[in-house]
Amino acid sequence: MHYIDRKGSECILSGCCLTIILAVAAWQDYREYKVKNCIILTGWILGLLCGIYYRGLTGMICFLCNSVISVFILLFLFRFKMMGAGDIKLLSVVSGFMGFSFFIRVLIVSLFIGALVSLVKCFRCGYLINRLSYFRHYISELMIIKVREPYYVRERDGVSVVIPFSLVIAVGYLVVFSGMTKIIGI
């Protein structure tokens, strides 16, 4: 594919494996608002095997480095409960399979799509003003008082404000993989 200088067969195999992992994770998240670790573990194992098969030890090291770096980058979102652990681990699978720059593009596209989906959901359900007010209050508490309270607490907020972000990640991946981001320069 155009996004990375890999042999065609490697790109096809990696793309197919990752697409299946993302589809299963998206379905799981849509149904249960959670991505099971067995899905993530399968993604990590398949990614490692693809890396080793096509590039040997270098492929394994690249997979591990890309996966670990992406987790460290996203830890702050998890710390404040702005993104679930399953979503972060799933993004680490994307990073391991496809590389760090591909991961960054998927992250940017996914955050944009997620913001749009959240706005539409809040507007449709009638709690847009409430959530924007809560977000403003949360940011001011974080900046002024340095309160490190989670943004989302399931017991307090329920699931009506949640979007299955693994589904958004899968869509973001497909957008980047298809090359549609070239239109906007990402």
N, C-alpha and C positions, 0 to 999 in steps of 0.2 A: 504494500500500500504506500501511498505518498508520504505518510507521516514519519516514517522511520526507515533507515537504510538496512532492511533485513531481506533475506532471501524470501521469495514469494511463498514457498511452502511453510516456512517458519511463521510468517505473518498470518497465513490462513489458519494454521493449526492453533496458534496462540489466540487469534481472534475468535475462532469457533469455541475453544475451551472457555475463554473468558466470557463470551456471550452467554453460554449455557449457565455458568456460575452466576452471572448477574441476573439472568432470568429467574433462576431458582430462588435466589436471595430476594429479588423484587416480589415474587409471589408470596414467599414466606412473610416478608415485612408487611405486605398489603393485608394478609390474612390475620397476622398475630402482632403486628407492630414490634417485631423482633426478628433478628437474623440469627439463626442457630450457629453455634461454633463449628458444627460438623460441615456446614457449607463453606465457611471461611477456611477451615483446615483442608478441605478438598481443593479449594482454590490455591492455597499455598503449595500443596503437594504437586498439583498439576503444573503450576507455574515453575516450581523448581525443576520438575522433570523435563518440561519444555526447554528451559534454559540450559540444563545439562545436556540434553539430547542435541541441541543445535550449536551450543558454544562451549560445552565442557565446563571446566572449573570456572572460567570467566563468566559463563551464563549463570551459574549458581551464585557467585559472589555479587553479580549485578542485581539479580533478583532479590537477594537478602538485603543489600544496601538500599535499594530503592524502596523496598517494603518498610524497613526500619525508619528511614528518613521521613517517609510520608506519615508514619504514626507520630513521630516526634513533632512534626509540623502541626498536626491536628489535635494534639493533646489539650491545648488551651480551650478548644471548642467542647471537648468532653468534660473538662474540669468544671465548666460552668453549665453543663447539661444542655448545650446548644446543639450537640450532635451526639448520637448514641455510639456506644462502643462498637456495635456491629457495623455501623456505617463507616467508622474509621478503619476497622479491620478490612472491610470490603474495599475501601479505597486503597488500602495497602496492597491488596491483591492486584488491583488495576495497575498500581505503580510498579509492582514487581514484574508483572507480565509485560507491560508495554513501555516502561521507562518513565523517568521522572518528569520530563517535559510533557509527555502525553498525560500523565497524572495531573499536572498543574492545569492543563487545558480542560480535562474532565472536571476537575474541582471547580474551576471558574464557571464553566457552563452549567454544572449541577447547582451551584449556589444561586446563579441567576434564575434558572428554571424553578428551583425550590422557592425563591422569593416570590416569583410570579404565582406559583401554585398556592402559596400561603396567603397572598393578598386576595386571590380569587376566592379561596375557601373562607377566609375571614369575612369578606364582603357578602358572599352567599349566605353564610350562617348568621350574619348580623352582629358579629363581635369584632369588627375591624377597629372601631374607635377604642374599645376596651383593650385590645391587644397592643395597639400603638401606644396607648397611654401607659400600659404596663411596661412596654419596652423602653419608653422614655424614662420612666421611673427607675427601671432596672439599671440603665446606663448611668443615670445620675448618681444612684447609690454606689455603683461600682467606681465611678470616677471621684466623687467627692468624699464619700465616707469609707471607701475601700472595702465595702461589704462583699464577701465572696459567696453569696447565696446563689444556688443554682437557678438558671433562667427557667427551666422547666422541672416541675415535680409532678409526677403522675398522680399522686394522691390529691394534690391541690388543684391541678389543672385538668385532670381527666385526659381522655384520648381525643376529644373533639377538636383540640388545637393541634394535634399531631398530624404530620404528613409522613407517609412511608418513604423515607428519604432514599432507601435502597432502590426503589422504583425510579426516583429522580436521577440517581447515579447511573442506573442502566440506560435511561434516556440520554443523559449527558454523554455517556460512553458512545452510544450509537451516533449521536450528532458529531462527536469528534472523529470517531472511526470512519464515518462516511465522508469526511472532508468538508462538511458544511461550515465548519468554523473558519475555513480559509476565506470565506466571503467577508467576514467581519475582522479578519486579521488576527485571530487567536491561534 
